[in-house]
Amino acid sequence: MIAPEDLTAIWVTLKLAAISTIFLLIIGTPIAWWLAQKPGQAKKIIEAIVALPLILPPTVLGFYLLIAFAPSGAIGQLWLSLTGNSLAFTFSALVIGSVIYSLPFVVQPLQSAFSQIPRELYEAADTMGAGPLDQFFSVTVPIAQRSFITAASLGFAHTVGEFGVILMIGGNIPGETQVLSLILYEHVETLQYAQAHSLAGGLLVFSFLMLYWLYSSDRFAILKARS
């Protein structure tokens, strides 16, 4: 039997993953498009910045985000002036941190897909009077549809499994910032292994099914090429 506090943590986790995925696609798509189109040193710098969460310890990223989100930090001061509330240790902080932490999992699949689209297709669309925005929705989106699904799936799944960044910037507030990974850790600390097994097993099954679906539907082209 899943305890009420576990159900609350599941709801917070799913809500966080869903909202973060929407913002990841909104922010990650233009970044991936720019990276796919622009060669040069600037591209390499942006690629390195976007990919930092892949190798940077989550607690390091969380620490600097916590400083930035504090009332004395740059982002925290701006948030306080706009909303009248502190940003650190809130659900909004989790969303911002999750978007930054999961950004490479969305940008990289999209960048790879965009860079493989033949330029001739855009040239043909241009001769028919299609502007850049029209070309994106009529040429890019249909061709890269599978990569959008991959990017959204990876962004969602990665957010569900977050721990270090969430703990640093959100604390462990039940109903507000307490997500699955945090309540699982809490159960282990208090020796509630039965509840920990239920949550850990659920996350294990979720992760396996997500990866199995991506591999079996041939949407995991990037990781397949690397393996």
N, C-alpha and C positions, 0 to 999 in steps of 0.2 A: 504494500500500500504506500503510495506516494504522499508524503506529509504536505499540509497546506503551504508551508513555507517553501517547499520544493516546487510546488506548482506556481507560486508567485515568481520564483527565480526563473523558471522556464518561460513564463510569460514575458518577464523583463528581457530575457535573452533573445527571444524571438522578435520582440518589438525592436530591440536594439539592432539585430541583424537585418531586419526588413528595412528600417529607416536608413541605416548605414549603407545598405546596398543601393538604395535609390540615389543617395548622394554620391556614392562611389561611381555610378554610371554617369551621372550628370557632370561630375568633375573629371573623372578618368577618361571619358570619351574624347573631349577636346585635347587633353594632354597627349593621349595616344595618337590622335590624328596629327598633331603638330610634330611629335617625335618621328612618325612614319614619313613625314614629308620633308623635314628639314635636316640636311646633313651638317657636319661641322662640329666644332669644339663645344658650342653651346648645347647641342643635343646631348653630347656625352656627359656634360655636367648635370643636366636635368635628369637624364637616365640614372645617374649615380644617386642623385638625391631621392628620386622616386623609389629606387631599389634598396635604399638604406634599411628599411624595416626587415628585409629578408635576412640580414646578418647582424643587425644591431640588437643587442640584448633588450628585450621588452622593458625591463626596469630602467634602462638608460633612457630610452625614449619617453617612458612614463615620467621619469624624474624631471626632464627638461620641459615636458608638457605641463607638469604640475607647477613648475616655476612660472611658466608663461600664463597659466590659468589663474594663478593667485591674484588677489585684488591689487597687488603691487606690480604684477606682470603686465606686459604689453597687451596681450589678448584679454586678460582678466580685467584690466582697467577699461578697455573698450566695451566689454560685455557689461560691466557694472554701470557704465554711463548710459548704455542703451536700454538696459532692462531693470536696473536698480537692484539686481541680485548678483551674488557671487557665482562664478562659473565652476570653480573646483568643487569636486564631490557632488556633482549633479548629473542627471541623466544626459543633459545637453553636452557636458564634458565627455561623457562616454561616447556619444555619437561623433564628436569632433576627433577624439583620439582614435576611435575605430576606423574612421575614414582614412586618417593618416597611416595607421598601422597596416591596413589592408589594401592600400592604394596599388602597390605593385602587382597584386593578384588580379587586379582588374585592368590595369594599364598594359601589362605585358602581353596578355592574349590578344587584346584589341590592336596594339601596335603591330604585332606580328601579322595579324589578318589584314590590316590596312596596307602594310608595306608590300603585301603579295598581290594586291589588286593591280592589274595592268593599267598603265597610264593611258593606253589607247582608248579605254572605256571612257575615261574622263574627257579626253579630247573629242571623242564622238559626241558625248553629251553636250560639250561646249559648242560644237558646230550646230547643234539643234537648239541653241539658245538657253540651255540650262545654266543657271548661276551656281556658285559654289554651294549654297545651302541646298538647292534642288539636286545637285549632283550627289551630295552626301546622302540624302534620303532616297534617291532613286537608284543610285549605283552602289554606294558603300554599304548602306544598311542591309539590303537584300543579300549581298554577297557575303558579308561578315556576320550574318545572323547567328550562325552557330557559335562564333567567337563571343558574341554578346551573351549568349546563354552560358557559355563557359565562364566568362568573366563574372557574371552575376552569381553563378553557383559558387565559384571559388571565394568571392567576396563575402557571400552570406555564410558559407561554412567556416571560413577563417574567423569571422566575427564571433560565431557561436563558441569557438574554442579559445577565445582570448582569456588571458589571466593577468600577466604582469602589468600591462599597460592599464587595464581596468582597475586593478588594485591600487596603483599609484595615484591615479587621477580621480577615481570614484569612491575609494574606500570600499566598505562592505555594508552598505545601508539597505536593510531589507525593504523590498517594495520599490526602491529607488535606483540603487546601483548594484545590488546583489544579484549577480548572474550565476549561471549554472556552475562555471568553473570555481567560483568563489565559495558557493555553498557546499560544493563537493569537498573542497579543501577544509571547510569548517567541520563537515561531518567526520573527516579523517582525524582532524585535531582532537575532536571530542570522542573519538573511538566509536562512532556510530557507523560501523562498517556495513551494516545491512542497507542503510539508506545510501551510503557511498557507492556500494555495488550497483544499486538500481540506477543511479545517475550516471556512473561511469560506464556501465553496460549500455545504457541508452545512447550516450555519446559515441561509444565505439561502434554500435550498430549504425547510427546516423552517418558517421564518417565513412564507414565501409560502403554503405548503400549509395552515398553521394559519389564516391570515387568509382564504384562499379558502374553506376549509370553513365558517368562521364566517359569512362573507358569504352563501355559496350556500345555507346551511341556515337563513338568516334569524334567526340567533342573535345577530347583532351590532347589535341595534336601537339602542343608545346611539350608537355611532360613525356608524351610518347617518344618524341624525337630525341629527348635528352636521355631516356632510359635505354 
